[in-house]
Amino acid sequence: MDGETWWATVHAIPKSWTRLSDFTLTFSLSGLSRVFSSTTVRRYRFFSAQLLYVPPLTTACDRWEDCSLPWMGLVGKACRGAQTAAAAAPRIKKFAIYRWDPDKTGDKPHMQTYEIDLNNCGPMVLDALIKIKNEIDSTLTFRRSCREGICGSCAMNINGGNTLACTRRIDTNLSKVSKIYPLPHMYVIKDLVPDLSNFYAQYKSIEPYLKKKDESQGGKEQYLQSIEDREKLDGLYECILCACCSTSCPSYWWNGDKYLGPAVLMQAYRWMIDSRDDFTEERLAKLQDPFSLYRCHTIMNCTQTCPKGLNPGKAIAEIKKMMATYKEKQASA
């Protein structure tokens, strides 16, 4: 190859491609085919090449510079230069986080701002919180466990919406400050940790487990149900009790001591319609008072905010239908 061909080869690499994993190189006897596999596939063909295959290894750029073919050394230097330029441009993102420590005398709730380089951080908000705690401020307190949207521990209010920190991606707009608060209208234990004692007490009150009137056969064999009956539970049992829905509900904000809230009521409905359960009417009877069920005004914040894509509002509406039938039956008895 002449010098002009080498120069064209080097400059054919898009400047935005800074990682070697974005492309592979393949050579043939008839000529050189360079195949870039990214969002677009581009092919450049050159002649007078040798039979050679270079796998897409992360260290290949450095090895190319040691290769006997001059143009490959140029490609390697171009790649390494692009990587260096990219690394020299940090992406600083600001996070304003709610802080309050009841054990610190005179401490009042306030927002504290932290700066994170997104180049050295995972894509999720929880990644940023963990990085802040590990590298900047070890006093920052929050709950987390599974890191994959299963346990519900890291529920919090991020940029105005209740969600899970482990499944919410960081807003990459560097001009905007990401604001993080604990779940709203809940007593705060410390920083981003809400007190869920009342929430779990309400969940316990609905007896969220299978109940049989004849327990003599319990443990001897499985309680079977048809495929159709099993499918009725879809969209209900997936609830992870993160409390995002209940703490987004204005009715729950003002009547949290009496109104059970979307999460608990959806689980009550889940057991009411389970074909294996024998206590549907008894479960309905517990919800007849003016507050437990009927404080729901179909605002539907619960459905909008659920990180699992469930519909608590619909479940509550179905309970109301069942309650109407139950009351008619009781009146005619």
C-alpha positions as CSV (number, residue, x, y, z in Angstrom):
1,M,0.0,0.0,0.0
2,D,1.1,3.6,-0.6
3,G,1.0,6.3,2.0
4,E,-2.2,7.8,0.7
5,T,-4.0,4.5,1.2
6,W,-2.7,4.2,4.8
7,W,-3.9,7.7,5.5
8,A,-7.3,7.0,4.1
9,T,-7.5,3.8,6.1
10,V,-6.8,5.6,9.4
11,H,-9.2,8.4,8.8
12,A,-12.0,6.0,7.8
13,I,-12.5,5.2,11.5
14,P,-15.3,7.4,12.8
15,K,-14.1,9.7,15.7
16,S,-17.1,8.6,17.8
17,W,-15.9,5.0,17.9
18,T,-13.6,4.9,20.8
19,R,-13.8,1.2,21.8
20,L,-12.3,-1.6,19.9
21,S,-15.2,-3.8,20.7
22,D,-17.2,-1.7,18.2
23,F,-15.6,-3.3,15.2
24,T,-13.7,-6.3,13.8
25,L,-11.1,-6.7,11.1
26,T,-11.0,-9.4,8.4
27,F,-8.5,-9.9,5.6
28,S,-8.5,-12.0,2.5
29,L,-6.1,-12.9,-0.3
30,S,-8.1,-10.9,-2.9
31,G,-8.0,-7.8,-0.9
32,L,-8.6,-6.3,2.5
33,S,-12.2,-6.0,3.9
34,R,-12.6,-4.0,7.0
35,V,-16.0,-4.6,8.6
36,F,-17.3,-2.3,11.3
37,S,-20.2,-3.8,13.2
38,S,-21.9,-1.1,15.1
39,T,-25.3,0.6,14.5
40,T,-24.2,0.7,10.8
41,V,-22.1,-1.7,8.9
42,R,-19.5,-0.1,6.7
43,R,-17.0,-1.9,4.4
44,Y,-13.8,-0.5,3.0
45,R,-11.8,-2.7,0.5
46,F,-8.1,-2.4,-0.2
47,F,-5.9,-4.5,-2.3
48,S,-2.4,-6.1,-2.0
49,A,-3.1,-7.4,1.5
50,Q,-1.8,-10.6,3.1
51,L,-3.9,-13.5,4.5
52,L,-4.4,-12.5,8.1
53,Y,-7.2,-12.5,10.7
54,V,-7.3,-10.2,13.8
55,P,-9.9,-11.0,16.4
56,P,-11.7,-8.1,18.2
57,L,-9.7,-8.1,21.4
58,T,-9.6,-5.2,23.7
59,T,-5.8,-5.1,23.6
60,A,-5.6,-5.3,19.8
61,C,-5.0,-1.6,19.3
62,D,-1.7,-1.8,21.2
63,R,-0.7,-4.9,19.4
64,W,-1.4,-3.4,16.0
65,E,1.3,-0.9,16.6
66,D,3.8,-3.7,16.8
67,C,2.5,-5.3,13.6
68,S,4.8,-5.5,10.6
69,L,2.2,-4.0,8.3
70,P,2.7,-0.2,8.5
71,W,-0.9,0.8,8.0
72,M,-2.0,-1.4,11.0
73,G,0.3,0.6,13.3
74,L,-1.3,3.8,12.1
75,V,-4.8,2.3,12.8
76,G,-3.6,1.3,16.3
77,K,-2.3,4.8,17.1
78,A,-5.5,6.4,15.8
79,C,-7.6,4.1,18.0
80,R,-5.5,4.8,21.1
81,G,-5.6,8.5,20.4
82,A,-9.4,8.5,20.2
83,Q,-9.6,6.6,23.5
84,T,-7.3,9.1,25.2
85,A,-9.4,12.0,23.9
86,A,-12.6,10.5,25.2
87,A,-11.1,9.7,28.6
88,A,-10.0,13.3,28.9
89,A,-13.6,14.6,28.7
90,P,-15.3,13.8,32.0
91,R,-19.1,13.8,32.2
92,I,-19.9,15.4,35.5
93,K,-23.5,14.8,36.8
94,K,-24.9,16.5,39.9
95,F,-27.1,14.7,42.4
96,A,-29.1,16.6,45.0
97,I,-29.9,14.1,47.8
98,Y,-32.2,14.5,50.8
99,R,-30.2,14.3,54.0
100,W,-31.3,14.1,57.6
101,D,-29.7,12.4,60.6
102,P,-31.9,12.3,63.8
103,D,-28.8,11.3,65.9
104,K,-27.0,14.5,64.9
105,T,-27.9,17.4,67.3
106,G,-29.5,20.3,65.5
107,D,-29.6,18.6,62.1
108,K,-32.5,19.6,59.9
109,P,-33.7,18.1,56.6
110,H,-31.7,19.5,53.8
111,M,-30.4,18.7,50.3
112,Q,-26.8,17.9,49.7
113,T,-25.2,17.9,46.3
114,Y,-22.7,15.4,45.0
115,E,-20.8,15.3,41.7
116,I,-20.2,12.0,39.8
117,D,-18.3,11.4,36.6
118,L,-20.7,9.3,34.6
119,N,-17.7,7.8,32.7
120,N,-16.8,6.0,35.9
121,C,-20.2,5.0,37.1
122,G,-22.9,2.4,36.2
123,P,-26.0,3.4,34.3
124,M,-28.5,3.3,37.2
125,V,-29.3,5.7,40.0
126,L,-28.4,3.0,42.5
127,D,-24.9,2.8,40.9
128,A,-24.5,6.5,41.6
129,L,-25.7,6.2,45.2
130,I,-23.4,3.3,45.9
131,K,-20.5,5.2,44.3
132,I,-21.2,8.3,46.5
133,K,-21.4,6.1,49.6
134,N,-18.2,4.2,48.8
135,E,-16.0,7.0,47.5
136,I,-17.4,10.4,48.7
137,D,-19.6,10.2,51.8
138,S,-19.9,7.0,53.8
139,T,-22.7,8.6,56.0
140,L,-25.2,8.5,53.2
141,T,-27.9,6.0,54.1
142,F,-30.3,4.1,51.9
143,R,-31.8,0.6,51.5
144,R,-30.8,-1.7,48.7
145,S,-30.4,-5.5,48.2
146,C,-31.0,-7.3,44.9
147,R,-30.0,-4.5,42.5
148,E,-32.3,-6.0,39.8
149,G,-35.9,-4.8,40.6
150,I,-36.9,-7.9,42.6
151,C,-36.8,-7.0,46.3
152,G,-38.2,-3.5,46.3
153,S,-35.7,-2.3,48.9
154,C,-34.4,0.7,47.0
155,A,-37.7,2.4,46.4
156,M,-37.4,6.2,46.6
157,N,-38.6,9.4,44.9
158,I,-36.3,10.2,41.9
159,N,-36.9,13.4,40.0
160,G,-40.4,13.7,41.2
161,G,-41.5,10.1,40.7
162,N,-41.6,7.0,43.0
163,T,-39.5,4.2,41.5
164,L,-36.7,1.8,42.2
165,A,-33.2,3.2,42.1
166,C,-31.8,0.0,40.7
167,T,-34.0,0.1,37.6
168,R,-34.1,3.8,37.0
169,R,-31.4,5.0,34.5
170,I,-29.5,8.1,35.3
171,D,-30.6,11.1,33.3
172,T,-27.6,11.8,31.2
173,N,-28.5,15.5,30.6
174,L,-25.5,17.0,32.5
175,S,-27.2,20.4,32.8
176,K,-30.0,19.0,35.0
177,V,-29.5,18.1,38.6
178,S,-31.0,14.7,39.6
179,K,-33.0,15.1,42.8
180,I,-33.5,12.2,45.1
181,Y,-35.9,12.0,48.1
182,P,-37.2,9.2,50.3
183,L,-40.7,7.9,49.6
184,P,-43.2,10.8,50.2
185,H,-45.5,11.3,53.2
186,M,-43.7,8.6,55.3
187,Y,-41.8,9.1,58.5
188,V,-38.1,9.1,57.7
189,I,-35.7,7.1,59.8
190,K,-32.6,8.6,58.2
191,D,-31.7,10.1,54.8
192,L,-33.4,8.0,52.1
193,V,-34.8,5.3,54.5
194,P,-38.5,5.6,55.2
195,D,-40.3,3.9,58.1
196,L,-42.5,1.2,56.6
197,S,-43.8,-0.2,59.9
198,N,-47.4,0.9,59.2
199,F,-47.2,-0.3,55.6
200,Y,-46.2,-3.8,56.7
201,A,-48.7,-3.9,59.6
202,Q,-51.5,-3.2,57.0
203,Y,-50.2,-5.9,54.8
204,K,-50.2,-8.3,57.7
205,S,-53.8,-7.4,58.5
206,I,-55.2,-8.8,55.3
207,E,-53.7,-12.3,56.1
208,P,-51.8,-12.6,52.8
209,Y,-51.6,-16.4,52.6
210,L,-53.8,-19.3,51.5
211,K,-56.6,-20.1,54.0
212,K,-58.6,-23.3,54.0
213,K,-61.7,-24.1,56.1
214,D,-60.8,-27.7,56.2
215,E,-57.2,-27.9,57.3
216,S,-57.2,-31.6,58.0
217,Q,-55.7,-32.3,54.6
218,G,-53.1,-29.6,54.9
219,G,-49.6,-30.7,53.9
220,K,-50.8,-34.1,52.5
221,E,-51.1,-33.0,48.9
222,Q,-50.9,-29.9,46.7
223,Y,-53.9,-27.7,46.2
224,L,-54.3,-27.8,42.5
225,Q,-56.0,-25.3,40.2
226,S,-56.8,-25.0,36.5
227,I,-54.6,-23.1,34.1
228,E,-57.5,-20.6,33.7
229,D,-57.7,-20.0,37.4
230,R,-53.9,-19.7,37.7
231,E,-53.9,-17.0,34.9
232,K,-56.3,-14.8,36.9
233,L,-53.4,-14.2,39.3
234,D,-51.1,-12.7,36.6
235,G,-50.4,-9.1,37.2
236,L,-51.1,-9.5,40.9
237,Y,-48.6,-11.9,42.5
238,E,-45.6,-10.0,40.9
239,C,-46.0,-7.2,43.4
240,I,-42.7,-6.7,45.3
241,L,-44.2,-4.5,48.1
242,C,-41.9,-1.6,47.4
243,A,-44.6,0.8,48.4
244,C,-44.1,3.1,45.4
245,C,-47.8,3.0,44.6
246,S,-49.1,3.5,48.1
247,T,-46.8,6.5,48.8
248,S,-47.8,8.1,45.4
249,C,-51.5,8.0,46.4
250,P,-53.0,11.3,47.8
251,S,-55.7,9.3,49.6
252,Y,-53.0,7.3,51.4
253,W,-51.1,10.4,52.3
254,W,-54.1,11.8,54.2
255,N,-55.6,8.6,55.5
256,G,-52.7,6.3,55.8
257,D,-53.7,5.1,59.2
258,K,-57.1,3.9,58.0
259,Y,-57.0,3.4,54.2
260,L,-55.1,0.3,53.3
261,G,-53.6,1.7,50.1
262,P,-53.1,0.3,46.6
263,A,-50.3,-2.2,47.3
264,V,-52.1,-3.9,50.2
265,L,-55.5,-3.9,48.5
266,M,-54.1,-5.4,45.4
267,Q,-52.7,-8.3,47.5
268,A,-56.1,-8.6,49.2
269,Y,-57.7,-9.0,45.8
270,R,-55.0,-11.6,44.8
271,W,-56.2,-13.9,47.6
272,M,-59.9,-13.2,47.1
273,I,-59.8,-14.5,43.6
274,D,-57.5,-17.5,44.3
275,S,-59.6,-20.6,43.5
276,R,-57.8,-22.5,46.3
277,D,-58.7,-20.0,49.0
278,D,-62.0,-20.5,51.0
279,F,-62.2,-17.2,52.8
280,T,-63.2,-14.7,50.1
281,E,-66.3,-13.5,51.9
282,E,-64.5,-13.1,55.2
283,R,-61.8,-11.1,53.4
284,L,-64.5,-8.8,51.9
285,A,-66.2,-8.4,55.3
286,K,-63.1,-6.9,56.7
287,L,-63.1,-4.1,54.1
288,Q,-66.7,-2.9,54.6
289,D,-65.8,0.2,56.7
290,P,-65.7,3.6,55.0
291,F,-61.9,3.8,55.0
292,S,-60.2,0.5,54.3
293,L,-61.3,0.3,50.7
294,Y,-63.5,3.2,49.8
295,R,-60.9,6.0,50.2
296,C,-59.7,5.0,46.7
297,H,-60.9,7.7,44.3
298,T,-59.3,6.2,41.2
299,I,-56.6,8.9,40.9
300,M,-54.5,6.1,39.3
301,N,-51.1,7.5,40.5
302,C,-50.5,3.9,41.7
303,T,-50.8,2.4,38.3
304,Q,-48.7,5.1,36.7
305,T,-45.8,4.8,39.1
306,C,-45.6,1.0,39.6
307,P,-42.0,0.0,38.6
308,K,-43.3,-3.6,37.8
309,G,-46.0,-2.3,35.4
310,L,-48.9,-3.6,37.5
311,N,-52.4,-2.1,37.9
312,P,-53.4,-1.7,41.5
313,G,-56.2,0.7,40.5
314,K,-57.9,-2.0,38.5
315,A,-57.6,-4.5,41.3
316,I,-59.3,-2.1,43.7
317,A,-62.1,-1.5,41.2
318,E,-62.6,-5.3,41.0
319,I,-62.8,-5.5,44.8
320,K,-65.5,-2.8,44.8
321,K,-67.5,-4.9,42.3
322,M,-67.2,-8.0,44.5
323,M,-68.1,-5.9,47.6
324,A,-71.4,-4.7,45.9
325,T,-72.3,-8.3,45.1
326,Y,-71.4,-9.4,48.7
327,K,-73.5,-6.7,50.2
328,E,-76.5,-7.6,48.1
329,K,-76.1,-11.2,49.2
330,Q,-75.9,-10.1,52.8
331,A,-79.0,-7.9,52.5
332,S,-81.1,-10.6,50.9
333,A,-80.0,-13.2,53.5
